[in-house]
Amino acid sequence: MTSMPSKAGEEKMEGWDKSSIPRRRLITKELLDACKRLLEALDAEGPCDCGGSSLCAICQAKQAIQKAERN
């Protein structure tokens, strides 16, 4: 694992750092909550009318939320 100074003089760690797990979980939870709010704002409840296209951002967001909530 290497570190390099950032512009603010702080060290930024590259690679996996065990101490960052709680922070990553918090960020992940915040992102999931933001995705949920966006889907609600788009009134994206229920099945999408795209037919499950892999290019559909709404379907991808719903799948990502479901996957993250299972873990």
Steps between C-alpha positions, in 0.01 A plus 500: 500500500646835406418849613542825320444856619195678370471868420381573854806329646300200618603147419277305266524125526480291187369148527288333764517630854310323778447825689295637210231227519259693728543812287436302180185352650380848593570629149328197348195554722489868405521413130225240533278750680567756227412244231177416681405869524575551130288199405217636714535842337482336157192310616677176410291272722402160371629330188668710235349509151839442335469124534814467711745651252863495611524862383220623727643712782187456710517120480874506573444722805225272631719192453796667674280598795361147531847347482642739761207444736554123485863544605 
